[in-house]
């Protein structure tokens, strides 16, 4: 079982809802980014720590965790108030 509420695997997303597992098909868009050697090390660490099978899975997981973090939510609220 996934330790997160949402886990990404290849072209499917597993959503855990009240001990039931629903599988949804997602449509991904290919994007290109420039990564430093440190970024590659970080992606490898995420893959090893969380069991992600691909670099894309590791990046999606990291983005999801950062977007859901309390710090990111507080920053978004401050930005919205400033506008």
C-alpha positions in Angstrom: 0.0 0.0 0.0 1.2 3.5 -0.8 2.3 5.7 2.1 0.7 8.8 0.4 -2.8 9.6 -0.5 -1.8 9.8 -4.2 1.0 7.6 -5.7 2.0 7.8 -9.4 3.0 4.7 -11.4 3.7 4.9 -15.1 0.5 6.0 -16.8 -1.9 5.4 -13.8 -2.7 7.1 -10.6 -3.6 5.1 -7.5 -6.0 6.9 -5.2 -6.6 5.4 -1.8 -10.2 6.1 -0.6 -11.5 4.5 2.6 -9.4 1.4 2.1 -10.7 0.9 -1.4 -8.3 1.3 -4.4 -9.6 3.1 -7.5 -7.3 3.2 -10.6 -7.7 6.2 -12.9 -6.0 6.7 -16.2 -4.2 10.0 -16.6 -3.1 11.8 -19.7 0.5 13.2 -19.4 2.1 15.9 -21.4 5.8 15.5 -22.3 7.9 18.5 -21.0 11.6 19.1 -21.1 13.7 20.7 -18.4 17.3 21.4 -17.7 18.8 19.6 -14.7 22.0 20.0 -12.8 24.1 17.1 -11.6 22.7 17.8 -8.1 19.2 17.4 -9.6 20.0 14.0 -10.9 21.4 13.0 -7.5 18.2 14.3 -5.9 16.0 12.4 -8.3 17.9 9.2 -7.7 17.5 9.7 -3.9 13.7 10.1 -4.3 13.5 7.0 -6.5 15.4 5.0 -3.9 13.6 6.4 -0.8 10.1 6.2 -2.1 10.3 3.3 -4.6 9.6 5.3 -7.8 10.4 3.3 -10.9 11.2 6.2 -13.2 12.6 9.7 -13.1 9.2 11.0 -14.2 7.5 9.3 -11.2 10.0 10.8 -8.8 9.5 14.3 -10.2 5.7 14.0 -10.1 5.9 12.8 -6.5 8.2 15.6 -5.5 6.0 18.2 -7.2 2.9 16.8 -5.5 4.5 16.8 -2.0 5.8 20.4 -2.4 2.5 21.7 -3.7 0.7 20.1 -0.7 3.2 21.3 1.9 1.9 23.8 4.5 4.7 26.3 3.5 3.6 26.3 -0.1 0.0 26.9 0.9 0.9 29.8 3.2 3.0 31.4 0.5 0.1 31.1 -2.0 -2.3 32.7 0.5 0.1 35.6 1.1 0.5 36.1 -2.6 -3.3 36.1 -3.1 -3.8 38.7 -0.3 -1.1 40.9 -1.9 -2.9 41.1 -5.2 
